[in-house]
Amino acid sequence: MKRRFGLTLLALLLCLSTVFVSGSLRAVSAEATTELIIHYKPADKDTRDWSLWVWEDGKDGKPYKFTGYDAFGKVGKISLAGSVKKAGFIVRTEDWQKDVPGDRFIENIAGAAEIWLLPGDSRIYTSNPEEPEGPAKSFDEVKVKLHYFRYDDKYDGWNVWGWAEGKDGASYPLNGEDEYGKYAEFTVPNTKDSKRIGFVLRLSDASSDWANREFSDRFIEKINDDGTAEIWIAQNQEPVYYKDYYVDKSPKIIKAQLDDARVISFETNIPFPISGSGDEGFTLKTGDIQIPIASVKPINPDDKGVTRLARLTTSVDLDLRSSYTLVKENYLQATVTLGKIFGSASFDKTFYYAGNDLGATYTKAKTKFRVWAPTAAEAKLVVYAKWNDASGQEIAMTKAEKGTWTASLAGDQKGKFYTYKVLVNGKWNEAADPYASSVALNGDRGAIIDWAATDPKGWSTQKKPPFKNSVDAIIYELHVRDLSIAANSGIKNKGKFLGLTETGTKGPGGTKTGLDHIKDLGVTHVQLLPIYDYATVDESKLNTPQYNWGYDPKNYNAPEGSYSSNPADPSARVRELKQAVQALHQNGLRVIMDVVYNHVYSVDASNLEKLVPGYYFRYDENGKLSNGSGVNNDTASDHSMVRKLIVDSVKHWAKDYKLDGFRFDLMGIHDIETMNQVRKALDQIDPSIITIGEGWILGTALDSSLKANQPNAAKLPRIGQFNDSFRDSTKGSAFLLDQTGFVSGNYSVENSVKGGIVGGITYQPNIAQFAKSPDQSVNYVEAHDNNTLWDKLAFSNPKDSEATRIKMHKLATTVTLTSQGIPFLHAGQEFLRTKGGNGNSYNSSDAVNQLDWTRKAKYQSVVDYYKGVIALRKAHPAFRMTSAADIKKNLKFLNTKSGLIGYTIDGRAARDSWAKIAVFHNALRQPQQVTLPKGKWKIVVNGEKAGTKAISSVKGTTVTVPALSSMVLYSQ
């Protein structure tokens, strides 16, 4: 996935890239659904609350709200389960006033349909009937009048940030006032090629122009024929209205949420009087029962006389399993949702379950089940004989301690499947077990398996490859399918876990492929892109070409079925993943798992949301899902049972699959305490297990001091973070494709490159990054995200020859492999991997993503060079110092001209067999003569060859470093 959020333009570009990726990811689903979009234009000045009644032909209907507005009118987006061919609908009010008499039907639906409806008109339009015929008008500029109503009447500091779509924005003041509220009149330039105008209502103060904002980007879709646009918006209402009478300004309780056992915070749109006496006219009910209110007080102590934000305290504890309604005369009532209560000390005291038996515990004599669902009024275990049975046996579960429910089935249940059903807020939800260790085809049901029976021969006695310090790692990032799927890979089990186990495989020209190739390259760790069960490959249709990176979590604790030889057999996916891990261990390779606990594929479809609605995800101050991940949800790792799920899951993979490391996707979404608990749990299993993650600065709804990101690295010892400053300074921005880096001609970034060379530590004031020790800096110039290094160089240096770009590629990778810290390579980087310029191949074809073994045969000399540099790093601890103090003491930069970086390492002090080491990285287009310290120097890397043995000796104290090349020398 794309991500890097920071304080620069690059960060903004990545944020936009992230949103694009997430939108694409959500477009693919492993579960069949039918998507309907219904546009409805009410009659002029008709303010009735129109809604929809929709049904699949022949089935019962259900109500749906219109979910938004566009330039045409109301918009309803509806998902129907299954492949619906014909759907009926009625536009109606709650008291069943119909827009037109009779039922209407959408027919011949092929997965999705979009229709437009006019008031009182029974016809169904398949395109907007109000769009003018002929080419759309365009304007050089658009004059906008934006009306803004604030219920609290506090307009100071609020302004509009507006832009033509695809163009730069500007700030516009609220410069007028009318009976509606304040308004901004402004002219947006450069609109000729833009179809709509974007805007954000933001609050500016002395500390920041963006101190606050209302919602994310919104757009003006309707431009009048004269090049003007007029809209009305209201505080805390996201829709954009094109008529003022559509704006609902009637008094209402906007939201009410339970923050503690006796505390509800709530907000009204219209201020109400505060007298300081009791309930202030509010009533709290559950059914017909009225709950005694102790007090209602303003949240803001400066509110005198009236307020919109208040805190209600009850006289008794509230039951999380009950539904409560907050009522005030003349105000629209609100249902109380579960809010900050989920993160409160009282909730943890009552419901935190510390046991290790969540999920299904199998023996031949019986299988025990335990699920955490504290807000459920009832819970049932549903057992299915087959994975695709339409119905199963329902068994009532027993309410147990700390919000858990239990059940037990006597006898051998192996081979059966199960789910849980919970009754929450009067609705039954059915979900797979979040702790299921294996699942049915496509992951909708947990599987009961005999875990011990999945062990390959020798599993329990296998030995891991020896490993001590994180900086000793050389990580090789690999997608399971990419390794073997090419027709010329020589691997039989193409795209499968078992493809990782095959040895003796050959490709074009007899070159080694697969496992043999990785072993021969000399890396220490293979990092596998997601291997848990993810949502975006249909395991029932594996004969149909499908591809996804897998950053779409569905079941965190079960392996992905599409990598199994038989995804319908829940034991096969477990056994074959174990075989793959064992084979890698036997060939001297440790295994890192890419884990994605920061979000789920879909909140509504998530097992977590179904079992405990609202608990597992973060919400912003407006009550909307936090979206720092860019995929419309962030998990709430700071909630104790979410933290437990993450820690328990990592322990499961580490112990039950003998994994050797974890790479945390978008680690900056997680909180520091969770990551430190992960590290502590892994240390108790095996201290040599690596933990790394993406510590980007992300806009999740969590205090910045608590985020597990680069600025907080000092609070995250022994957790590595990807060094994007090193990446972008070495090769050029990953997002500005034409921007060059150090190796491709931009020498102004040398200090950032040096920052990576010293392992990301504070070396001196102008060479300082985020790391406190070198094991916190993961140095890389290529990964699955963005363009490959080879493709990036083609974009940034299109006029250079292939031979020149090969030199740049080798220079960038050599800088990576000789730097302090943890070096990271992308599979195929060693033979100049290309994806044809595709910088986001998450769901592209195998033709784009597969490892092309023809390139290995063609560029064998490059492969051999990288093998030599890898061998050099492994043989010499001077490149792998373990502390910042040692690096500052033993590594000294030389005074060189711009475009040439040189440094020496005191080998003896670094416990190396070589007394002195000199390293030069020449990014200039001409050879450079350098002066060496006194000694008898030998060259082991010269840009063409690399290794641990001397290529040649230096006569005297000067040597010439070839253009666009690295040179490494030693003196004994």
ABEGO torsion letter per residue (X at the ends): XBBBBBABAAAAAAAAAAAAAAAAAAABBABBBBBBBBBBBBBBGBABBBBBBBBBBGBBBBBBBBABBBAAEBBBBBBBBEBBABBBBBBBBAAGBBABBEBBBBBGBBGBBBBBBBBGBABBBABBAABBBEBBBBBABBBBBBBBBBAAGBABGBBBBBBBBGBBBBBBBBABBBAAEBBBBBBBBGAAABABBBBBBBBBBAABABABBBEBBBBBABBBAAGBBBBBBBBGBABBBABAAABBABBBBABBBBABAABBBBBBABBBBBAGBEAGGBBBBBEABBBBBABBBBABAABBGBBABBBBBBABBBBAABBBBBBBBGBBBBBBBBBAAAABAAAAAAABBABAABEBBBBAABBBBBBBBAABABBBBBBBABAABABBBBBBBBBBBGGBBBBBBBEBABGBBBBBBBBBGGBBBBBBBAABABBBBGGABBBBBBAAAABBBGAAABBBBBBABAAABBBBBBBAAAAAABAAAGBABBGBAAAAABBGBBBBGGBBBEAAAAAAAGBABBBBBBABBBAABBAAAAABBBBBAGABBABAABBBAAABABAABAAAAAAAAAAAAAAAAAAGBBBBBBBBAABBABAAABAAAAABBGAABBBBAAGBBBAAAGAGBBBBAABAAAAAAAAAAAAAAAAAAGBABBBBBGAAABBAAAAAAAAAAAAAABAABBBBBBABBBBBBBBAAABBBAAAAAABBGBBBBBAAAAAAAAEBAABAABBBAAAGBAAAAAAAAAAAAGGBBABAABBBABABAAABBBBABBABEBBAAAAAAAABAABBAAAAAAAAAAAAAAAAABBEBBBBBBGAAAGBBAGGBABAAABBAAAABBBAAAAAAAAAAAAAAAAAAAAAAABAAAABABAAAAAAABBBBBBBBGBBBBBBBAAAAGBABABBBBBBBABABBBBBBBBBEBBBBABAGABBEABBABBBBEABBBBBBGBBBBBBBX
